[in-house]
Amino acid sequence: MTRIFIIGGTGHIGGAVLHKTVEMYPDASATVLVRDEQKAKRLASKYPSAQPLVGDLESFELIEVTSREADIVINAGPDITHDKAIEAVIRGLKNRPTKGYYIHTAGASTLWDEPTGSREARTWDDDEDIQDIITVAKDLNKPHSVTDNLVRDAADEVHVAIISPGFVGGMSPSIEHPTPITTPGIVRTARAFKTPFRIAQGENRHSWIHVEDLADMYVLLVTKALASDQSCWGREAYYFGAAETIDFNGMMQGLSPVLLKHDVFEGAEMRSVGMEDAAKACLYGDNYTEESVPPPADSWAIEISILFGVNMPLRATRMAKLGWKAQKGPIVGTFDEVFSSFLRSEREAVDKDKA
């Protein structure tokens, strides 16, 4: 029986990966790392065939032992600041009697440019530009670079592959995070400005992928591992998760009717803002003023505000060569369901607190 260990299986991406993995391979033994007993119970209720394992990304010994016992490890959890956990995965897989497989989740923010809202930017191709991508990751100050290098350095002893998503949208079957992790920050910023917004002219381009299309990439690599296909692993096995590229204006135009419907926006006129104001808006939401104190440089509000202005156009050539093809429609078509779901859950949480 194939043994699969999934880290981050309750997250937005990981929940979709878990769902599709157990659906495609019901006879595999799937172990899923979860933070507490309550999550373990919810996971077991939805996926009776999956085995919850209580721990977190600082449970290094547990992660190492479980990785050693697995044939395939899928890490769909956060990698930044969690290099020790990734080292534990790699140690475990290196100590297997046969060479194991590791599918690692990174992120294309390694390649972000300056968040100016302009259109001029390189389109990165994960096949044609792989040597440049590897070179960029040698700058350890870049997001994801430390862990990307850890994974690549293990390639002689472990079959490794890195999936690097652009912006992820759509609803996930995750038991904990059905909406994308960027949703709260976008809503807070929208509430602060009360109207559609952009950095400068909003011409910067983002590559997006539906979370279910992204999960299909992981399942395809699992399929390749089970077939002992050696062609898709190694130091250069770096796969962008991208299906379409749209500019920020287009994204905001798709989002505006949804937020108007829910009274998050009070008007439809587009507003150009600066990075600092966007960061403050993301942090303070309804309480934002132009005099608000800017958030710390390493805060999530800064990360969200940067994405409003950066370019990140990507081509997922390598995954296409393996036979992957996006099945979902345009990402703007998911905004109504995603943001309506998030706002409904937000209201329910407020009502529960009042009760």
C-alpha positions in Angstrom: 0.0 0.0 0.0 1.3 3.4 -1.0 1.9 5.7 2.1 1.4 9.4 1.6 2.1 12.0 4.2 0.5 15.4 3.7 1.5 18.5 5.6 -0.8 21.5 5.4 -3.8 19.3 4.5 -6.3 21.6 6.2 -5.1 24.8 4.4 -6.7 26.3 1.3 -4.2 24.6 -1.1 -3.6 21.5 1.0 -7.3 20.9 1.6 -7.8 20.7 -2.2 -4.7 18.5 -2.6 -5.9 16.1 0.2 -9.4 15.9 -1.3 -8.2 15.1 -4.8 -5.6 12.7 -3.6 -7.9 10.5 -1.6 -10.5 10.8 -4.4 -8.0 9.6 -7.0 -6.2 7.1 -4.8 -8.7 5.8 -2.2 -6.6 2.7 -1.5 -3.5 4.8 -0.5 -2.7 5.3 3.2 -2.9 9.1 3.7 -1.6 10.6 6.9 -2.3 14.3 7.5 -0.6 16.6 10.0 -3.1 18.6 12.0 -2.6 21.1 14.8 -5.1 19.8 17.4 -7.6 17.1 18.3 -10.6 19.2 17.1 -9.2 19.5 13.6 -8.3 15.8 13.7 -12.0 15.0 14.4 -13.3 17.2 11.6 -10.8 15.8 9.2 -11.6 12.2 10.1 -15.3 13.0 9.8 -14.9 14.2 6.2 -12.2 11.8 5.1 -12.6 8.5 7.1 -9.8 6.9 5.1 -7.3 9.6 6.1 -5.3 9.2 9.3 -4.9 12.5 11.3 -1.6 13.1 13.0 -1.6 15.8 15.7 1.4 18.0 15.6 2.6 21.2 14.0 5.6 22.5 11.9 7.7 22.5 15.1 7.1 18.8 15.7 10.4 18.0 14.0 10.9 14.5 15.3 7.3 13.5 14.4 7.7 15.0 10.9 11.0 13.2 10.4 9.7 9.8 11.5 6.5 10.1 9.5 8.4 11.2 6.4 10.7 8.2 6.8 7.7 5.9 6.8 6.1 7.5 3.8 6.6 6.8 0.1 5.5 10.3 -0.9 5.5 13.5 1.2 3.4 16.5 0.1 4.1 19.7 1.9 1.3 22.2 1.1 2.0 24.2 4.3 3.9 27.5 4.6 7.6 27.3 3.9 8.9 30.7 4.9 10.4 30.6 8.4 9.7 26.8 8.5 13.0 25.6 7.1 13.6 23.3 10.2 10.4 21.4 9.4 11.5 21.0 5.8 14.9 19.8 6.9 13.0 17.2 9.0 11.1 16.0 6.0 14.2 15.7 4.0 16.1 13.8 6.7 13.3 11.3 7.0 13.1 10.7 3.3 16.9 10.4 3.0 16.8 7.6 5.6 14.2 5.5 3.8 15.5 2.1 2.4 14.4 3.3 -1.1 14.4 6.7 -2.6 11.3 8.6 -1.6 9.4 11.5 -3.2 8.9 15.0 -1.9 6.5 17.5 -3.4 7.2 21.0 -2.0 5.1 24.1 -2.1 7.0 27.4 -2.6 5.7 30.6 -4.2 6.4 32.8 -7.2 6.9 35.8 -5.0 10.6 35.0 -5.3 10.3 36.7 -8.7 8.2 39.8 -7.7 9.3 43.1 -9.1 8.8 46.5 -7.5 5.2 47.2 -6.7 4.7 50.2 -8.9 1.5 49.3 -10.6 3.2 49.4 -14.1 2.9 46.9 -16.8 6.6 46.5 -17.8 7.8 43.1 -16.5 9.4 39.9 -17.6 7.1 36.9 -18.2 8.8 33.9 -16.4 8.7 30.5 -18.0 9.4 27.6 -15.7 11.1 25.6 -18.6 12.9 28.2 -20.7 14.0 30.3 -17.7 14.8 27.5 -15.2 18.5 28.4 -14.8 17.6 32.1 -14.2 15.0 31.0 -11.6 17.6 28.9 -9.8 20.1 31.8 -9.9 17.5 34.2 -8.4 17.0 31.7 -5.5 20.6 32.0 -4.6 19.8 35.4 -3.1 18.7 34.2 0.3 16.9 37.4 1.0 14.3 36.5 -1.6 11.0 34.9 -0.3 11.1 31.1 -0.5 14.8 31.0 -1.5 16.1 29.4 1.6 13.7 26.5 1.4 13.9 26.2 -2.4 17.6 25.6 -2.0 17.1 23.1 0.8 14.8 21.1 -1.5 17.1 21.3 -4.5 20.2 20.3 -2.5 18.4 17.1 -1.5 17.8 16.0 -5.2 20.6 13.4 -5.2 19.0 11.4 -2.4 15.3 12.3 -2.7 13.0 12.6 -5.7 12.1 16.3 -5.3 9.7 18.7 -7.1 8.7 22.2 -6.3 5.3 23.7 -7.1 5.4 27.4 -7.1 1.9 29.0 -7.4 1.2 32.5 -8.6 -2.0 33.9 -7.1 -4.5 31.3 -6.0 -8.2 31.8 -6.2 -11.5 29.8 -6.1 -13.2 27.8 -3.4 -11.4 24.9 -1.8 -12.9 21.8 -0.2 -10.6 22.5 2.8 -12.2 21.8 6.2 -10.6 25.0 7.6 -9.9 27.5 4.8 -12.3 27.3 1.9 -11.5 30.8 0.7 -8.0 32.0 -0.3 -5.7 33.4 2.4 -5.5 36.7 0.6 -9.3 37.3 0.9 -9.4 38.9 4.4 -6.6 41.4 3.5 -8.4 42.4 0.2 -11.7 42.9 2.1 -10.0 45.0 4.8 -8.4 47.2 2.2 -11.7 47.5 0.3 -13.5 48.6 3.5 -10.9 51.2 4.1 -11.0 52.8 0.7 -14.8 52.1 0.2 -14.3 52.2 -3.6 -12.3 50.2 -6.2 -8.6 50.9 -5.9 -5.3 50.2 -7.6 -1.6 51.1 -7.3 -0.9 53.9 -9.8 -2.6 52.9 -13.0 -3.1 49.3 -12.0 -1.5 47.9 -15.2 0.6 45.3 -13.3 -0.1 41.7 -14.3 -0.8 38.7 -12.1 -0.9 35.1 -13.0 -3.7 33.2 -11.3 -4.8 29.6 -10.9 -7.9 28.1 -9.4 -7.1 26.1 -6.3 -8.6 22.9 -7.8 -6.5 23.2 -11.0 -3.5 23.7 -8.7 -4.4 20.6 -6.7 -4.5 18.6 -10.0 -0.8 19.4 -10.4 0.1 17.7 -7.2 -2.0 14.7 -8.0 -0.3 14.5 -11.4 3.0 14.3 -9.7 1.7 11.7 -7.3 0.6 9.7 -10.3 4.1 10.1 -11.8 5.7 8.9 -8.6 3.5 5.8 -8.4 4.5 5.0 -12.0 8.2 5.4 -11.1 8.5 8.1 -13.8 11.8 9.7 -13.1 11.6 12.4 -15.7 9.8 15.0 -13.6 12.0 15.2 -10.5 15.3 16.7 -9.6 17.0 20.1 -9.1 15.2 21.6 -12.1 11.8 20.2 -11.3 10.2 23.5 -10.6 6.6 24.0 -11.7 4.7 27.3 -11.8 1.1 27.1 -10.7 -0.5 29.4 -13.2 -3.4 29.2 -15.6 -4.2 32.8 -16.8 -2.7 36.3 -16.5 -4.8 39.4 -15.9 -3.9 42.9 -14.9 -4.9 44.4 -11.6 -7.5 46.7 -13.3 -9.2 43.6 -14.7 -9.1 41.9 -11.4 -10.6 44.9 -9.6 -13.3 45.4 -12.3 -14.3 41.7 -11.7 -14.4 42.2 -8.0 -16.1 45.5 -7.8 -19.7 44.4 -8.5 -19.4 41.7 -5.8 -18.2 44.2 -3.1 -20.8 46.8 -4.2 -23.5 44.1 -3.8 -22.3 43.4 -0.2 -22.0 47.1 0.6 -18.2 46.9 1.1 -17.8 49.4 -1.7 -19.9 52.6 -1.6 -19.1 53.6 -5.2 -17.7 52.2 -8.4 -15.2 54.9 -9.3 -11.6 53.6 -9.4 -9.1 55.2 -7.0 -5.4 55.3 -7.4 -3.5 54.9 -4.2 0.1 54.6 -3.0 1.8 51.6 -1.4 1.9 53.0 2.1 -1.8 53.9 2.1 -2.6 50.5 0.7 -0.6 48.8 3.6 -2.3 51.0 6.2 -5.7 50.3 4.7 -5.0 46.5 4.8 -4.0 46.7 8.4 -6.8 49.0 9.8 -9.7 48.3 7.5 -12.7 50.4 8.7 -10.5 52.3 11.1 -8.1 53.5 8.5 -7.2 57.1 8.2 -4.4 58.8 6.2 -2.8 59.6 9.5 -2.7 55.9 10.6 0.7 54.5 11.6 2.1 52.2 8.8 2.4 48.5 9.6 5.7 46.8 10.4 7.8 46.0 7.4 7.5 42.2 7.9 3.7 42.2 8.5 1.1 40.4 6.5 -0.5 43.8 5.6 2.7 44.8 3.8 2.7 41.5 1.9 -0.9 41.9 0.8 -0.3 45.5 -0.2 2.7 44.6 -2.3 0.7 42.1 -4.3 -1.6 45.0 -5.3 1.2 46.6 -7.2 3.7 43.9 -8.3 3.9 42.1 -11.6 4.0 38.3 -11.6 3.3 37.0 -15.1 4.1 33.2 -15.3 3.9 30.4 -17.9 3.5 26.8 -16.5 5.2 25.1 -19.4 6.7 22.2 -17.5 3.3 21.0 -16.1 1.7 21.4 -19.5 4.4 19.1 -20.9 3.3 16.5 -18.4 -0.3 16.7 -19.6 -1.8 19.1 -17.1 -4.4 21.5 -18.4 -6.5 24.0 -16.4 -10.2 22.9 -16.2 -11.7 25.9 -14.4 -12.8 29.1 -16.1 -11.6 32.7 -15.6 -10.6 33.5 -12.0 -12.9 36.6 -11.9 -15.8 34.1 -12.3 -15.0 32.8 -8.8 -15.1 36.1 -7.0 -18.9 36.2 -6.3 -18.8 32.8 -4.6 -15.5 33.4 -2.8 -16.2 36.8 -1.4 -19.8 36.1 -0.7 -18.8 33.0 1.3 -16.1 34.9 3.2 -18.4 37.8 4.1 -21.1 35.4 5.2 -18.7 33.5 7.4 -17.5 36.8 8.8 -21.1 37.8 9.7 -21.8 34.4 11.3 -18.7 34.8 13.5 -19.8 38.2 14.6 -23.3 36.9 15.4 -21.8 34.0 17.4 -19.7 36.4 19.5 -22.7 38.5 20.3 -24.8 35.5 21.3 
